[in-house]
Amino acid sequence: MPDRPRSRRRTPRLITAFVSGLIGATAVAAPARAGTGDVTEYPITTTADSFPAAITAGADGALWFTESGASRIGRITTGGTVTDYAVPTPDSFPFDITRGRDGALWFTEIFGNKIGRITTKGQVTEFPLPTANSAPTGITSAPDGAVWFTESGTNRIGRRAPDGTVTEYPIPTPDSDPYRIAAGPDGTVWFTETISGRIGRVDRAGRVTEFPLGDYDFPFDITAGPGAMWFTAPGADAVGRIDHAGHITKFPLPSADAGPDGITQGPDGNLWFAEQSSGVGRVTPDGRITEFPVPDAVDKVPFQIAAGPDRHLWFTELLGNAVGRVQALPGRATKPAPGHTAPGHTAPGTATGRDGRTGALPLCTPRAHGPELPDRLRTLLCRGRAAARTS
């Protein structure tokens, strides 16, 4: 892929104000057909170098996302209008976000050591965690109204009850690097252990069970899907599924070094996932994979993904400073896509993973041009991951 000259943008300044004014921006897109896999990208013009990370659907019919580099929470309508809100704690690095049972959005503040809550009106409240330097990273909501989160700094899983009580559960494997987390259909909560290469599960009583993957799989995201929990494993260039009994199946991706990251269930009953160096992928419950390219994906780094209220998939571009939408179902799009996206490549599923120790994740490698993650953020997101893949 040829390089495009891009000016290096400065690191975002600290945000110190409380939530106040709103700034709107609407994307401009050129016409294209509305077929499955077509992509529309909406620049975040409200904030430069915002590093949009996680994204989720809100109760208000919009998508909400974290702006990790700007300490802001963003909101984008299905028509592409972007608004964002400052988080009170500066340089807190809001990372993951989930819709709570109370209708608000809950998010983690890795450097702020807090859990945050934002209403659909933009009112932000922060809740400090009891253990210092816990580095809350992933977050999910449970049917009982609690929110569960990973503590990558202290190797624990945390639970915040509706009354504000926080309980922390240690993970048996030391230095496992708990990363993303999701509620399962059986009332348990599942999470990934990136460094230890395991999938973990914690039940209502706080008992933790771990299921090992390959040594270099580096599981990233996890979500509930048809008949199992589904996860991404960028170290193996695969997506996988694990059932309640712990049986694991992995499906290698057609593209080498795709860097699968966020994953979610789509409106079509399939699982959709972001690929850091390629675009967006789709896997059927029986393991058939289709990939849909995003233009210049290696420069933009598609990161996390969520199903939208418009029955399409929305994803963040961590270094592209944009939010994208991929058409999940054929038909008329709510907004025309900027140019034609080539049809995806399909491959049959298999239970055998690949070694995957070639290349490195685009997010974790030096860049010849375009924005760089600040060193502090690169250390957080890439520790052990790129180096181990090339060892």
C-alpha positions as CSV (number, residue, x, y, z in Angstrom):
1,M,0.0,0.0,0.0
2,P,1.7,3.3,-1.0
3,D,2.4,5.9,1.7
4,R,0.4,9.1,1.7
5,P,2.1,12.2,3.0
6,R,0.4,13.3,6.2
7,S,1.4,16.0,8.6
8,R,2.3,15.0,12.1
9,R,-0.2,16.4,14.5
10,R,0.6,17.5,18.0
11,T,-0.3,15.4,21.1
12,P,-3.7,16.5,22.5
13,R,-3.5,19.0,25.4
14,L,-5.0,18.0,28.8
15,I,-8.7,18.6,29.2
16,T,-9.3,20.3,32.6
17,A,-12.8,21.7,32.3
18,F,-16.0,20.0,33.5
19,V,-18.6,18.9,31.0
20,S,-20.0,22.0,29.3
21,G,-20.4,23.1,25.7
22,L,-21.1,20.9,22.8
23,I,-19.5,21.2,19.4
24,G,-21.2,19.6,16.4
25,A,-19.7,18.3,13.2
26,T,-21.2,16.4,10.3
27,A,-19.3,14.2,7.8
28,V,-19.4,14.8,4.1
29,A,-19.5,11.6,2.0
30,A,-19.6,10.9,-1.8
31,P,-22.2,8.6,-3.3
32,A,-21.7,4.8,-3.7
33,R,-23.8,1.7,-3.7
34,A,-25.4,0.5,-0.5
35,G,-24.1,-3.1,-0.4
36,T,-23.0,-5.3,2.4
37,G,-19.5,-4.3,3.5
38,D,-19.7,-0.7,2.2
39,V,-17.9,1.7,4.5
40,T,-18.6,5.3,5.5
41,E,-16.1,7.3,7.6
42,Y,-16.9,10.3,9.7
43,P,-14.0,12.4,10.9
44,I,-14.0,13.7,14.4
45,T,-13.5,17.3,13.7
46,T,-14.3,18.5,17.2
47,T,-11.0,17.2,18.6
48,A,-7.7,16.6,16.9
49,D,-5.8,13.4,17.8
50,S,-8.6,12.2,20.1
51,F,-7.6,8.5,19.7
52,P,-11.2,7.1,19.6
53,A,-11.1,3.7,21.2
54,A,-14.2,1.8,22.3
55,I,-17.8,2.3,21.0
56,T,-21.3,1.2,22.0
57,A,-24.9,1.9,21.2
58,G,-26.7,4.2,23.6
59,A,-30.3,4.2,24.8
60,D,-30.9,7.4,22.8
61,G,-30.4,5.9,19.4
62,A,-26.9,7.2,19.0
63,L,-23.4,5.6,19.3
64,W,-21.1,6.6,22.1
65,F,-17.4,6.3,22.1
66,T,-14.3,7.1,24.2
67,E,-11.7,9.7,23.1
68,S,-8.8,8.2,25.0
69,G,-6.2,10.8,23.9
70,A,-8.4,13.8,24.7
71,S,-10.2,12.7,27.9
72,R,-13.6,13.1,26.3
73,I,-16.6,11.0,25.5
74,G,-18.0,11.3,22.0
75,R,-21.5,10.8,20.6
76,I,-22.3,10.2,17.0
77,T,-25.8,10.0,15.4
78,T,-26.5,7.5,12.7
79,G,-26.5,10.5,10.4
80,G,-22.9,11.2,11.3
81,T,-23.2,14.3,13.6
82,V,-20.5,14.2,16.3
83,T,-20.7,15.8,19.7
84,D,-18.2,15.3,22.6
85,Y,-18.1,15.9,26.3
86,A,-15.1,16.5,28.6
87,V,-14.3,14.1,31.4
88,P,-13.6,16.1,34.6
89,T,-10.3,14.3,35.3
90,P,-7.6,15.5,32.9
91,D,-5.4,12.9,31.1
92,S,-7.5,10.1,32.5
93,F,-7.5,8.1,29.3
94,P,-11.1,6.9,29.1
95,F,-10.9,3.6,27.3
96,D,-13.8,1.1,27.3
97,I,-17.5,2.0,27.3
98,T,-20.7,0.1,27.8
99,R,-24.4,0.8,28.1
100,G,-25.6,0.3,31.6
101,R,-28.9,-1.1,32.8
102,D,-29.8,2.3,34.0
103,G,-29.7,3.8,30.5
104,A,-26.5,5.7,31.1
105,L,-23.1,5.0,29.6
106,W,-20.3,3.6,31.8
107,F,-16.6,3.8,31.0
108,T,-13.2,3.1,32.4
109,E,-10.5,5.7,33.1
110,I,-7.2,3.8,33.0
111,F,-4.9,6.6,34.2
112,G,-7.6,8.2,36.3
113,N,-8.2,5.0,38.3
114,K,-11.9,5.6,38.1
115,I,-15.1,4.3,36.6
116,G,-17.1,7.0,34.9
117,R,-20.8,7.4,34.1
118,I,-22.3,9.7,31.5
119,T,-26.0,10.3,30.9
120,T,-27.4,10.7,27.4
121,K,-27.7,14.4,28.3
122,G,-23.9,14.6,28.8
123,Q,-23.7,14.7,32.6
124,V,-20.5,13.0,33.8
125,T,-20.0,11.5,37.2
126,E,-16.7,9.8,38.3
127,F,-16.2,7.0,40.9
128,P,-12.7,6.5,42.3
129,L,-11.7,2.8,42.8
130,P,-10.5,1.6,46.2
131,T,-7.2,0.1,45.0
132,A,-4.5,2.4,43.7
133,N,-3.1,2.0,40.2
134,S,-5.7,-0.6,39.3
135,A,-5.8,0.6,35.7
136,P,-9.5,-0.2,34.9
137,T,-9.5,-1.2,31.3
138,G,-12.5,-3.2,30.0
139,I,-16.1,-2.8,31.2
140,T,-19.5,-4.5,30.7
141,S,-22.9,-4.3,32.3
142,A,-24.7,-7.3,33.9
143,P,-28.4,-8.1,34.2
144,D,-28.4,-7.4,38.0
145,G,-27.5,-3.7,37.3
146,A,-23.8,-4.1,38.3
147,V,-20.9,-3.1,36.0
148,W,-17.9,-5.4,35.8
149,F,-14.5,-4.3,34.8
150,T,-10.9,-5.5,34.4
151,E,-8.1,-4.2,36.4
152,S,-5.0,-4.7,34.3
153,G,-2.8,-2.9,36.9
154,T,-3.6,-5.2,39.8
155,N,-4.6,-8.4,38.0
156,R,-8.2,-8.5,39.3
157,I,-11.7,-8.3,38.1
158,G,-13.9,-5.6,39.7
159,R,-17.6,-5.4,40.2
160,R,-19.5,-2.2,41.1
161,A,-22.9,-2.8,42.5
162,P,-25.8,-0.4,41.9
163,D,-25.4,0.8,45.4
164,G,-21.8,1.8,44.7
165,T,-20.1,-1.1,46.5
166,V,-16.9,-2.3,44.7
167,T,-15.7,-5.9,45.0
168,E,-12.5,-7.1,43.5
169,Y,-11.6,-10.7,42.6
170,P,-8.0,-11.8,42.1
171,I,-7.1,-13.8,38.9
172,P,-5.2,-17.0,39.7
173,T,-2.5,-16.5,37.0
174,P,-0.1,-13.7,37.9
175,D,0.5,-10.8,35.5
176,S,-2.2,-12.1,33.2
177,D,-3.1,-8.6,31.8
178,P,-6.9,-8.8,32.0
179,Y,-8.1,-6.7,29.1
180,R,-11.7,-6.8,27.7
181,I,-14.8,-8.2,29.4
182,A,-18.3,-9.2,28.5
183,A,-21.4,-10.7,30.2
184,G,-22.4,-14.2,29.2
185,P,-25.9,-15.5,28.7
186,D,-25.5,-17.9,31.7
187,G,-25.1,-15.1,34.3
188,T,-21.3,-15.3,34.4
189,V,-18.8,-12.7,33.1
190,W,-16.0,-13.6,30.7
191,F,-12.7,-11.8,30.1
192,T,-9.5,-12.0,28.1
193,E,-6.1,-12.4,29.6
194,T,-3.8,-10.9,26.9
195,I,-0.3,-11.7,28.3
196,S,-1.1,-15.1,29.8
197,G,-3.0,-16.2,26.6
198,R,-6.2,-17.3,28.5
199,I,-9.9,-16.7,28.5
200,G,-11.3,-16.2,32.0
201,R,-14.7,-16.6,33.6
202,V,-16.0,-15.3,36.9
203,D,-19.3,-16.5,38.4
204,R,-21.8,-14.7,40.7
205,A,-19.9,-16.0,43.7
206,G,-16.6,-14.6,42.5
207,R,-15.0,-17.9,41.5
208,V,-12.6,-17.5,38.6
209,T,-12.0,-20.2,36.0
210,E,-9.3,-19.9,33.3
211,F,-9.1,-21.6,29.9
212,P,-5.7,-21.6,28.2
213,L,-5.3,-20.8,24.5
214,G,-2.1,-20.9,22.4
215,D,1.1,-19.4,23.9
216,Y,1.1,-16.5,21.4
217,D,-2.6,-16.0,20.8
218,F,-2.9,-12.8,22.8
219,P,-6.7,-12.7,23.1
220,F,-8.0,-9.1,22.9
221,D,-11.8,-8.6,22.8
222,I,-14.7,-10.9,23.8
223,T,-18.5,-10.8,23.3
224,A,-21.5,-13.0,23.6
225,G,-22.6,-14.7,20.4
226,P,-24.5,-17.7,19.0
227,G,-24.0,-20.6,21.3
228,A,-20.8,-19.4,22.9
229,M,-18.5,-16.5,23.8
230,W,-16.5,-15.2,20.8
231,F,-13.1,-13.6,20.9
232,T,-10.3,-12.1,18.8
233,A,-6.7,-13.5,19.0
234,P,-4.4,-11.2,17.0
235,G,-1.3,-13.3,17.9
236,A,-2.9,-16.2,16.0
237,D,-4.5,-14.0,13.3
238,A,-7.8,-15.7,14.3
239,V,-11.2,-15.3,15.8
240,G,-12.4,-18.0,18.2
241,R,-15.3,-19.3,20.2
242,I,-15.5,-20.8,23.6
243,D,-18.6,-22.6,25.0
244,H,-19.6,-22.8,28.7
245,A,-17.7,-26.0,29.1
246,G,-14.5,-24.4,27.9
247,H,-14.3,-26.0,24.5
248,I,-12.4,-23.7,22.1
249,T,-12.5,-23.4,18.4
250,K,-10.3,-21.0,16.4
251,F,-10.9,-19.8,12.9
252,P,-7.8,-18.4,11.0
253,L,-8.3,-15.2,9.0
254,P,-7.7,-15.1,5.3
255,S,-5.4,-12.1,5.6
256,A,-2.0,-12.5,7.4
257,D,-1.2,-10.0,10.2
258,A,-4.7,-8.5,10.1
259,G,-4.6,-7.7,13.8
260,P,-8.2,-8.6,14.8
261,D,-9.3,-6.5,17.7
262,G,-12.9,-5.5,18.7
263,I,-15.7,-8.0,18.1
264,T,-19.5,-7.8,18.5
265,Q,-22.6,-9.6,17.3
266,G,-24.3,-8.0,14.3
267,P,-28.0,-7.7,13.4
268,D,-27.6,-10.5,10.8
269,G,-26.7,-13.1,13.5
270,N,-23.0,-13.1,12.6
271,L,-20.0,-11.8,14.5
272,W,-18.3,-8.7,13.2
273,F,-14.7,-7.7,14.1
274,A,-12.3,-4.9,13.5
275,E,-8.9,-5.6,11.9
276,Q,-6.1,-3.1,12.7
277,S,-4.4,-3.4,9.4
278,S,-7.2,-4.5,7.0
279,G,-10.6,-3.2,7.8
280,V,-13.7,-5.1,9.1
281,G,-14.3,-8.8,9.1
282,R,-17.4,-11.0,9.5
283,V,-17.6,-14.6,10.7
284,T,-20.7,-16.8,10.6
285,P,-21.6,-19.1,13.5
286,D,-20.1,-22.0,11.5
287,G,-16.8,-20.2,11.0
288,R,-17.0,-18.8,7.4
289,I,-15.0,-15.5,7.3
290,T,-15.5,-12.5,5.0
291,E,-13.2,-9.5,5.1
292,F,-14.2,-6.0,4.0
293,P,-11.3,-3.6,3.5
294,V,-11.2,0.0,4.9
295,P,-9.2,2.4,2.7
296,D,-5.7,3.0,4.2
297,A,-6.6,0.9,7.2
298,V,-3.0,0.4,8.3
299,D,-2.8,4.1,8.8
300,K,-6.1,4.5,10.6
301,V,-6.1,1.3,12.7
302,P,-9.8,0.1,13.0
303,F,-10.0,-0.7,16.7
304,Q,-13.4,-1.4,18.3
305,I,-16.8,-2.2,16.9
306,A,-20.4,-2.1,17.9
307,A,-23.8,-2.8,16.4
308,G,-25.8,0.3,15.9
309,P,-29.5,1.0,16.1
310,D,-29.6,1.4,12.3
311,R,-28.8,-2.3,12.0
312,H,-25.2,-1.6,10.8
313,L,-21.8,-1.9,12.4
314,W,-19.9,1.1,13.7
315,F,-16.2,1.1,14.4
316,T,-13.5,3.4,15.7
317,E,-10.3,4.4,13.9
318,L,-7.8,4.8,16.6
319,L,-5.2,6.7,14.6
320,G,-7.5,7.9,11.9
321,N,-9.4,10.2,14.3
322,A,-12.7,9.0,12.9
323,V,-15.7,6.7,13.4
324,G,-16.7,4.4,10.6
325,R,-19.9,2.6,9.6
326,V,-20.0,-0.7,7.7
327,Q,-23.2,-1.8,5.9
328,A,-24.2,-5.1,7.6
329,L,-27.3,-5.8,5.5
330,P,-28.0,-5.1,1.8
331,G,-30.2,-2.2,1.0
332,R,-30.3,1.5,1.1
333,A,-27.7,3.1,3.5
334,T,-28.7,5.9,5.8
335,K,-25.7,7.8,4.4
336,P,-23.8,7.2,1.2
337,A,-20.3,5.7,1.5
338,P,-17.2,7.5,0.3
339,G,-16.2,5.4,-2.7
340,H,-16.6,1.8,-3.4
341,T,-15.3,-0.9,-1.0
342,A,-14.3,-4.1,-2.7
343,P,-16.3,-7.3,-2.0
344,G,-14.9,-9.3,0.9
345,H,-12.8,-12.5,0.7
346,T,-14.5,-15.6,2.2
347,A,-12.7,-18.6,3.7
348,P,-14.1,-21.7,5.4
349,G,-13.7,-22.1,9.1
350,T,-11.2,-24.5,10.7
351,A,-10.4,-25.5,14.3
352,T,-6.7,-25.2,13.8
353,G,-5.0,-21.8,14.6
354,R,-1.8,-20.4,13.0
355,D,1.4,-19.7,14.8
356,G,1.0,-16.0,13.9
357,R,4.5,-14.9,15.2
358,T,5.3,-12.9,12.0
359,G,4.9,-9.2,11.6
360,A,3.5,-7.0,14.4
361,L,0.3,-5.1,15.1
362,P,0.1,-1.7,13.3
363,L,-0.8,0.0,16.6
364,C,2.4,-1.3,18.2
365,T,5.0,-0.6,15.5
366,P,6.9,2.7,14.7
367,R,5.1,4.7,12.0
368,A,6.8,6.4,9.0
369,H,4.1,9.1,8.9
370,G,0.8,10.1,10.5
371,P,0.0,10.5,14.2
372,E,1.8,8.5,16.8
373,L,0.4,7.2,20.1
374,P,2.1,9.1,23.0
375,D,4.7,6.8,24.6
376,R,2.6,6.4,27.7
377,L,-0.4,5.1,25.7
378,R,1.8,2.9,23.5
379,T,3.3,1.3,26.6
380,L,-0.1,0.6,28.0
381,L,-1.7,-0.8,24.8
382,C,1.3,-2.7,23.4
383,R,3.2,-4.1,26.4
384,G,4.3,-7.6,25.6
385,R,2.1,-7.9,22.5
386,A,4.1,-6.9,19.5
387,A,7.4,-8.0,20.9
388,A,6.2,-11.5,21.7
389,R,4.7,-12.0,18.2
390,T,8.1,-11.4,16.6
391,S,10.1,-13.4,19.1
